[in-house]
Amino acid sequence: MKVLTYTLAAFILLLQYPLWFGKGGWVRVWGLERQVQEQKQTNAALARRNGALDAEVRDLKQGFEAIEERARYELGLIKQDEIFFQVVPRQPPTRDR
């Protein structure tokens, strides 16, 4: 009787192995679900970035204020008849040794 019990238990374990560890087993499914969740998070972050870039493109196409702001801050341009003042922070005196 014990031999039959052990044989049936071994047979059940052999049948369960592909379910848990096989090509389409639960372990692989759990891993793939985790990868899908990570990819969804990455996609959401990229969608937010794309939305911000789209808003910036629309702003640049519609108004000159955004173009002027970019020219001032990124390229250092000034308007005609505008006076530019640059304030240089004071540096502490250095001691000569």
Backbone as CSV, one residue per row, in Angstrom:
resi,resn,N_x,N_y,N_z,CA_x,CA_y,CA_z,C_x,C_y,C_z
1,MET,0.807,-1.183,0.000,0.000,0.000,0.000,0.860,1.261,0.000
2,LYS,1.975,1.216,0.748,2.850,2.373,0.784,3.474,2.634,-0.581
3,VAL,3.786,1.588,-1.278,4.405,1.739,-2.596,3.443,2.439,-3.541
4,LEU,2.181,2.071,-3.478,1.170,2.702,-4.321,1.003,4.185,-3.969
5,THR,1.027,4.501,-2.698,0.907,5.893,-2.254,2.080,6.710,-2.748
6,TYR,3.290,6.186,-2.577,4.476,6.914,-3.032,4.493,7.055,-4.550
7,THR,4.036,6.039,-5.226,3.990,6.085,-6.693,3.005,7.151,-7.162
8,LEU,1.835,7.198,-6.545,0.842,8.208,-6.914,1.324,9.624,-6.564
9,ALA,1.985,9.768,-5.430,2.524,11.082,-5.036,3.590,11.530,-6.026
10,ALA,4.455,10.613,-6.432,5.494,10.954,-7.407,4.869,11.313,-8.743
11,PHE,3.824,10.583,-9.132,3.135,10.855,-10.390,2.484,12.237,-10.350
12,ILE,1.867,12.584,-9.234,1.250,13.918,-9.090,2.313,15.008,-9.153
13,LEU,3.446,14.783,-8.509,4.534,15.767,-8.558,5.068,15.923,-9.978
14,LEU,5.174,14.827,-10.695,5.636,14.900,-12.084,4.641,15.658,-12.957
15,LEU,3.359,15.511,-12.678,2.347,16.242,-13.435,2.342,17.736,-13.079
16,GLN,2.669,18.040,-11.843,2.673,19.439,-11.392,3.906,20.214,-11.862
17,TYR,4.996,19.534,-12.103,6.242,20.213,-12.472,6.069,21.133,-13.685
18,PRO,5.498,20.679,-14.807,5.339,21.590,-15.951,4.408,22.761,-15.645
19,LEU,3.432,22.525,-14.769,2.514,23.601,-14.411,3.245,24.740,-13.689
20,TRP,4.177,24.394,-12.843,4.877,25.419,-12.066,6.142,25.921,-12.752
21,PHE,6.923,25.038,-13.328,8.249,25.421,-13.821,8.424,25.276,-15.317
22,GLY,7.417,24.839,-16.040,7.533,24.633,-17.484,7.545,25.943,-18.257
23,LYS,7.496,25.816,-19.575,7.585,26.982,-20.460,6.455,27.971,-20.210
24,GLY,5.266,27.488,-19.957,4.134,28.360,-19.676,3.680,28.249,-18.238
25,GLY,4.591,27.911,-17.341,4.252,27.680,-15.942,4.014,28.970,-15.164
26,TRP,3.545,28.778,-13.943,3.202,29.912,-13.099,4.398,30.793,-12.776
27,VAL,5.539,30.221,-12.589,6.723,31.020,-12.261,7.029,31.979,-13.416
28,ARG,6.957,31.479,-14.636,7.201,32.328,-15.809,6.095,33.378,-15.964
29,VAL,4.860,32.993,-15.706,3.745,33.934,-15.800,3.918,35.066,-14.796
30,TRP,4.299,34.746,-13.576,4.514,35.781,-12.568,5.635,36.729,-12.990
31,GLY,6.700,36.168,-13.534,7.799,37.008,-14.012,7.367,37.921,-15.149
32,LEU,6.583,37.385,-16.067,6.097,38.199,-17.182,5.131,39.278,-16.711
33,GLU,4.297,38.968,-15.728,3.396,39.981,-15.176,4.183,41.119,-14.536
34,ARG,5.264,40.779,-13.850,6.113,41.807,-13.242,6.739,42.688,-14.326
35,GLN,7.199,42.072,-15.409,7.776,42.836,-16.510,6.740,43.735,-17.170
36,VAL,5.514,43.247,-17.281,4.446,44.060,-17.871,4.176,45.276,-16.996
37,GLN,4.134,45.088,-15.681,3.905,46.217,-14.779,5.034,47.248,-14.881
38,GLU,6.274,46.784,-14.942,7.402,47.700,-15.094,7.306,48.469,-16.410
39,GLN,6.918,47.780,-17.478,6.791,48.438,-18.779,5.654,49.455,-18.778
40,LYS,4.566,49.142,-18.070,3.469,50.101,-17.958,3.920,51.368,-17.243
41,GLN,4.726,51.219,-16.199,5.238,52.389,-15.484,6.151,53.209,-16.390
42,THR,7.003,52.532,-17.147,7.888,53.228,-18.077,7.075,53.954,-19.139
43,ASN,6.047,53.300,-19.654,5.198,53.913,-20.671,4.470,55.130,-20.123
44,ALA,4.002,55.058,-18.873,3.314,56.196,-18.267,4.257,57.381,-18.125
45,ALA,5.499,57.122,-17.704,6.476,58.215,-17.582,6.778,58.824,-18.948
46,LEU,6.909,57.993,-19.959,7.172,58.506,-21.307,5.965,59.260,-21.858
47,ALA,4.758,58.824,-21.515,3.555,59.535,-21.960,3.490,60.920,-21.322
48,ARG,3.872,61.024,-20.031,3.912,62.339,-19.381,4.941,63.242,-20.055
49,ARG,6.114,62.679,-20.360,7.152,63.462,-21.041,6.683,63.906,-22.422
50,ASN,6.034,63.001,-23.151,5.521,63.343,-24.478,4.455,64.430,-24.395
51,GLY,3.622,64.373,-23.369,2.609,65.416,-23.180,3.238,66.774,-22.940
52,ALA,4.295,66.801,-22.123,4.986,68.064,-21.859,5.648,68.588,-23.132
53,LEU,6.257,67.700,-23.896,6.890,68.124,-25.151,5.854,68.605,-26.163
54,ASP,4.707,67.943,-26.200,3.643,68.364,-27.110,3.133,69.753,-26.732
55,ALA,2.959,69.996,-25.433,2.518,71.320,-24.981,3.551,72.385,-25.349
56,GLU,4.821,72.053,-25.207,5.878,73.002,-25.546,5.884,73.300,-27.046
57,VAL,5.693,72.276,-27.860,5.656,72.470,-29.315,4.468,73.346,-29.699
58,ARG,3.286,73.075,-29.117,2.110,73.900,-29.413,2.342,75.345,-28.985
59,ASP,2.974,75.536,-27.834,3.260,76.880,-27.343,4.214,77.605,-28.281
60,LEU,5.224,76.891,-28.764,6.183,77.516,-29.682,5.538,77.854,-31.029
61,LYS,4.586,77.059,-31.458,3.913,77.318,-32.734,2.930,78.478,-32.637
62,GLN,2.303,78.653,-31.474,1.231,79.631,-31.357,1.695,81.010,-30.900
63,GLY,2.648,81.082,-30.012,2.990,82.379,-29.443,4.458,82.703,-29.565
64,PHE,4.722,84.004,-29.612,6.101,84.455,-29.713,6.763,84.585,-28.345
65,GLU,5.960,84.581,-27.274,6.547,84.721,-25.937,7.468,83.548,-25.605
66,ALA,7.053,82.357,-25.976,7.881,81.184,-25.688,9.165,81.214,-26.500
67,ILE,9.055,81.656,-27.749,10.256,81.751,-28.597,11.211,82.786,-28.021
68,GLU,10.650,83.926,-27.605,11.487,84.985,-27.027,12.155,84.517,-25.739
69,GLU,11.408,83.805,-24.907,11.974,83.299,-23.652,13.117,82.328,-23.907
70,ARG,12.937,81.433,-24.859,14.016,80.491,-25.184,15.229,81.219,-25.730
71,ALA,15.004,82.215,-26.586,16.124,82.966,-27.150,16.892,83.678,-26.050
72,ARG,16.185,84.199,-25.065,16.853,84.916,-23.975,17.664,83.969,-23.085
73,TYR,17.033,82.911,-22.635,17.675,82.066,-21.623,18.634,81.027,-22.198
74,GLU,18.329,80.503,-23.361,19.194,79.455,-23.909,20.279,80.020,-24.821
75,LEU,19.962,81.078,-25.546,20.931,81.621,-26.497,21.550,82.930,-26.037
76,GLY,21.000,83.551,-24.971,21.556,84.789,-24.449,21.284,85.997,-25.339
77,LEU,20.223,85.972,-26.123,19.909,87.081,-27.018,19.148,88.171,-26.274
78,ILE,19.260,89.402,-26.782,18.513,90.523,-26.225,17.809,91.238,-27.371
79,LYS,16.782,92.039,-27.015,16.027,92.781,-28.023,16.825,93.996,-28.484
80,GLN,16.392,94.511,-29.607,17.017,95.734,-30.117,16.644,96.884,-29.176
81,ASP,17.580,97.779,-28.932,17.427,98.930,-28.027,17.198,98.494,-26.580
82,GLU,17.649,97.358,-26.221,17.538,96.876,-24.850,18.925,96.915,-24.235
83,ILE,19.006,97.294,-22.984,20.294,97.364,-22.295,20.422,96.127,-21.418
84,PHE,21.561,95.485,-21.530,21.816,94.254,-20.788,22.779,94.537,-19.652
85,PHE,22.378,94.164,-18.456,23.237,94.289,-17.288,23.542,92.895,-16.771
86,GLN,24.810,92.631,-16.543,25.199,91.347,-15.973,25.753,91.602,-14.594
87,VAL,25.173,90.975,-13.609,25.606,91.131,-12.228,26.492,89.948,-11.890
88,VAL,27.728,90.251,-11.585,28.695,89.209,-11.249,28.787,89.147,-9.730
89,PRO,28.593,87.988,-9.136,28.664,87.896,-7.670,30.083,88.166,-7.182
90,ARG,30.144,88.810,-6.055,31.431,89.153,-5.470,32.071,87.909,-4.893
91,GLN,33.345,87.723,-5.178,34.056,86.573,-4.634,34.852,87.009,-3.429
92,PRO,34.911,86.156,-2.419,35.695,86.529,-1.232,37.171,86.655,-1.591
93,PRO,37.854,87.597,-0.934,39.289,87.754,-1.228,40.056,86.504,-0.846
94,THR,41.018,86.167,-1.658,41.860,84.998,-1.375,43.119,85.461,-0.656
95,ARG,43.594,84.638,0.216,44.817,84.951,0.953,46.007,84.355,0.222
96,ASP,47.021,85.124,0.081,48.259,84.628,-0.501,49.133,84.083,0.606
97,ARG,49.639,82.925,0.425,50.505,82.319,1.447,51.906,82.321,1.012
